[in-house]
Amino acid sequence: METIKTASFEYLIGLAKKEPSGGYTFILDGEFYQIEDVLEISKIAEKHGYIVIY
């Protein structure tokens, strides 16, 4: 049986930590990402199999 993962966009943005040097640190399912814009989060979440709720 396949597990369906959902997450709200607001929750995912809350996981992003702003870096003093610019950009954000984002960790999802134990994987670390250095991103420039929080809009990248949706694409990352979908890559992990999440359905993002806006």
Beta strands, then each sheet from edge to edge (+ up, - down):
strand 1: 5-8
strand 2: 17-18
strand 3: 24-28
strand 4: 31-35
strand 5: 50-53
sheet 1: 1+ 5+
sheet 2: 2+ 3- 4+
end
